[in-house]
Amino acid sequence: MMNSKELRELDDAKLAEKLVETRQELFGKRFKHATAQLENTTELTGAKKTIARILTIQRERQGA
């Protein structure tokens, strides 16, 4: 999980890459959760929050 300060330091291309990567991670975690293989369910929340942070930063940059 990356915090917003670290995400803001990334350029637009790396940020888009990180978004795709995090969405893939979330998909995998959801699959593991559905099959009862995920031990730490807070990883789902962390991935969702990271996606939200990335999308927020992207929208801020579009508006600027």
GIFENBEL-V869795 format. One record per pair of residues at least 12 apart in sequence whose C-alpha atoms are under 10 Angstrom apart, sorted by sequence separation. I is the first residue (numbers start at 1). GAP is how many residues later the second one is. D is the distance in whole Angstrom. If there is no record, write none. Layout:
i:I gap:GAP d:D
i:I gap:GAP d:D
This chain:
i:29 gap:12 d:9
i:30 gap:13 d:10
i:29 gap:14 d:8
i:30 gap:14 d:7
i:29 gap:15 d:6
i:2 gap:16 d:10
i:28 gap:16 d:10
i:26 gap:17 d:8
i:27 gap:17 d:9
i:25 gap:18 d:10
i:26 gap:18 d:6
i:29 gap:18 d:9
i:25 gap:19 d:9
i:26 gap:19 d:9
i:26 gap:20 d:9
i:27 gap:20 d:10
i:1 gap:21 d:9
i:26 gap:21 d:6
i:25 gap:22 d:7
i:26 gap:22 d:7
i:24 gap:23 d:10
i:25 gap:23 d:10
i:23 gap:24 d:8
i:22 gap:25 d:7
i:23 gap:25 d:8
i:26 gap:25 d:9
i:22 gap:26 d:8
i:23 gap:27 d:9
i:22 gap:28 d:7
i:23 gap:28 d:7
i:22 gap:29 d:7
i:21 gap:30 d:10
i:19 gap:31 d:8
i:20 gap:31 d:9
i:18 gap:32 d:9
i:19 gap:32 d:6
i:22 gap:32 d:10
i:18 gap:33 d:9
i:19 gap:33 d:9
i:19 gap:34 d:10
i:19 gap:35 d:7
i:18 gap:36 d:8
i:19 gap:36 d:8
i:16 gap:38 d:8
i:15 gap:39 d:7
i:16 gap:39 d:9
i:15 gap:40 d:9
i:1 gap:42 d:9
i:15 gap:42 d:9
i:16 gap:42 d:8
i:7 gap:43 d:9
i:15 gap:43 d:8
i:2 gap:44 d:9
i:1 gap:45 d:7
i:2 gap:45 d:9
i:8 gap:45 d:9
i:12 gap:45 d:10
i:1 gap:46 d:7
i:3 gap:46 d:10
i:4 gap:46 d:8
i:7 gap:46 d:8
i:8 gap:46 d:9
i:12 gap:46 d:8
i:2 gap:47 d:10
i:3 gap:47 d:8
i:7 gap:47 d:7
i:1 gap:48 d:9
i:2 gap:48 d:7
i:1 gap:49 d:7
i:4 gap:49 d:6
i:8 gap:49 d:7
i:12 gap:49 d:9
i:1 gap:50 d:10
i:3 gap:50 d:8
i:4 gap:50 d:8
i:7 gap:50 d:8
i:8 gap:50 d:9
i:2 gap:51 d:9
i:3 gap:51 d:10
i:2 gap:52 d:10
i:4 gap:52 d:10
i:4 gap:53 d:8
i:8 gap:53 d:10
